[in-house]
Amino acid sequence: MRGWSLATRLTVWYTATSFCLVAGATWIQYRTLARDLAAEDDQLLLETLAAARNGLLPAGARASPLGPIVRELDAACTGSVQGSPPRLLPPPDCRATPADVPAFRTWYSPSGRVWRIVSARVPEAAPRWLEVVLDRETDASVLRRFREQIGAVLAVALLLAAILGHGLARRGLAPLTALADRVARLDARSLGQRLGTAAAPAEIAALVRSFDALLERLEAAFAALTQFSGDLAHEFRTPVHILRQQAEVILARTRTAEEYQDVLSSMLEELDRLRRMVDDTLFLARAEDPRSSISTVPLRAEAELRGVAEYLDALAAERDVKLDTEASADLVLSADRMLLRRALVNLLTNAIRHTPPAGRITLSARGDGDATIVEVRDTGAGIPTESQARVFDRYAKVPGEARSSADGTGLGLAIVRGIMRLHGGTAALTSEPGCGTRVLLRFPTANGNAT
Amino acid sequence: MKVLVIEDEPKALAYLHKGLSEAGFTVDTAREGEAGLSAARTLDYSAIICDVMLPGRDGFSLVGELRRAGRQTPILFVTARDSIDARVRGLELGADDYIVKPFAFTELLARLRALLRRTSIRSPDIYRVADLMCDPRTRRVERAGRRIDLTPKEFTLLLFLLEHAGEVVSRSLIAERVWDMNFDSDTNVIDVHIRRLRLKIDASGLPPLIHTVRGAGYVLELREGSA
């Protein structure tokens, strides 16, 4: 049935079921009729036998043209019937006939006719038998006609069931077709629409709900994308604007070589920032592409953490922030070394930026079941609860906090999340305003050993 | 020293030509792969700077062909295709280094010089710039006859600057070579490290040796008139 349309399937099932029901009912009727006719015949035979026994009917007599025939058999089990050629009648059979109880049997003539016979011994005379035979041709023809009519009725029933079934299927599936029509009309502009379960039958409501949930997610993703390209353009606009203005102003009149040098150097710095933004954006695009893959190697967590801390300790010391690392010597971490470093440098520079003097930042790693957790904990200002969910988003801004050009591209934490995605891990943040922030990176353990 | 630059974008080629010439190199140029290959095959270059995306024959195919022909000229790939695959492919085929567009010209120079050094000059036993002395074997550093104590990373940083004395080295190159941080980090981390090194090397009263080149990076040298 694979590949059949739902309407076809329903029609076929409906037709088959209806047909079976009609056919079954008719068959039962037919059987009842056949049984009733046979019972009537047997009753008639018994009555005729009783009449013959009482001498009311002479042997060889016939009550009506098609009625039963009485036959008297002698001790040798032979007998004849007046008026009928004996070879057309059932042959006599006296073997199993008990004393008084009439016994029935059925005989099929070579021409296909059915005969019903009842026989009994008559005790008062010398051993002799009475047999009543009945040609059941009348019954057979009644049943034959019945069968012919049944055939015609069933054929019509089949046709009607198919037509009706098809109509019902179409009607039953109409909500589904309507749903398909509405879905087909959806596009990027109408992602805000919802199909709604009000008009949908219960069976389709679940589908509609799932679909609406999908629309919800798509709309959110689309909005995020639109927001992102908007942010991106905005972020790029600032350095481009600065560059343009610098060039325009400096070209307005003749300057000294020193002034030119100064402006060109400044432009170079701004261009460098633009270049980093492009690099980071490209990196993110790749990190978020589900087809991207990286190869991880087992790394000694302690050495990696220490290497990153060594790189940033001068920066921390300059801000009077203490930077510590904690990891057991034999802890192994599966990661791409450069990506791990990039993530940690991003997190730590962020932490250093937000930790006031005399603060403390701890970079630690520990095993946790089938993963290694790397944690960056600071004693900084913390992040307001309402902003915590978005900190890993691109260009996420903490309210009330201005970002200066020195703070980089605004993609640092988004890159951390991208890097964790590439590792099949997660990045999570918990923060208590006023107490500090903890970022947990979860690196799943790969199936491999330390090198 | 003679270098071959293969680059199809005219503006980029013109500036590479200008910059390299001013840095003291003799520069030959080619605009497409086939011409570049035949030049690289027939003439003896100290190094080749080659764009990956070229009309006719691309950089990967060019380097493969050149290596098959037995030429071991150092090759520096320039690529806008910032994907790890492309890098690996380039290096496997026999390129010696790569640099991703857009890059700082100083970084290109530093990498080019590193390539040339790798194939020719041995590093000296003792580095001397003005009255600064550094012995890599004993890790001893002296300025004006006075011994200076450096942390291991400060020493590595100073050694790197000394190896490139007189050349401008970019922040990202320093991060890569000294701390093995092969990516651009957002902050002024390198500036802070340089500042701390400066405090020890360029003590007050002595002529400064470590200079900031705005928009480019740092250079270690004795500048005339600063004494």
HADDOCK unambig.tbl for C-alpha pairs under 7 A between the chains (distance, minus, plus):
assign (segid A and resid 265 and name CA) (segid B and resid 214 and name CA) 5.44 0.50 0.50
assign (segid A and resid 265 and name CA) (segid B and resid 215 and name CA) 5.00 0.50 0.50
assign (segid A and resid 266 and name CA) (segid B and resid 215 and name CA) 6.55 0.50 0.50
assign (segid A and resid 268 and name CA) (segid B and resid 215 and name CA) 4.99 0.50 0.50
assign (segid A and resid 269 and name CA) (segid B and resid 215 and name CA) 4.71 0.50 0.50
assign (segid A and resid 275 and name CA) (segid B and resid 102 and name CA) 6.73 0.50 0.50
assign (segid A and resid 311 and name CA) (segid B and resid 179 and name CA) 6.38 0.50 0.50
assign (segid A and resid 312 and name CA) (segid B and resid 189 and name CA) 6.61 0.50 0.50
assign (segid A and resid 314 and name CA) (segid B and resid 192 and name CA) 6.26 0.50 0.50
assign (segid A and resid 314 and name CA) (segid B and resid 193 and name CA) 6.07 0.50 0.50
assign (segid A and resid 315 and name CA) (segid B and resid 189 and name CA) 5.88 0.50 0.50
assign (segid A and resid 315 and name CA) (segid B and resid 192 and name CA) 5.94 0.50 0.50
assign (segid A and resid 338 and name CA) (segid B and resid 181 and name CA) 6.99 0.50 0.50
assign (segid A and resid 338 and name CA) (segid B and resid 182 and name CA) 6.61 0.50 0.50
assign (segid A and resid 406 and name CA) (segid B and resid 187 and name CA) 6.95 0.50 0.50
assign (segid A and resid 407 and name CA) (segid B and resid 186 and name CA) 6.80 0.50 0.50
assign (segid A and resid 407 and name CA) (segid B and resid 187 and name CA) 6.78 0.50 0.50
assign (segid A and resid 408 and name CA) (segid B and resid 186 and name CA) 4.72 0.50 0.50
assign (segid A and resid 408 and name CA) (segid B and resid 187 and name CA) 6.60 0.50 0.50
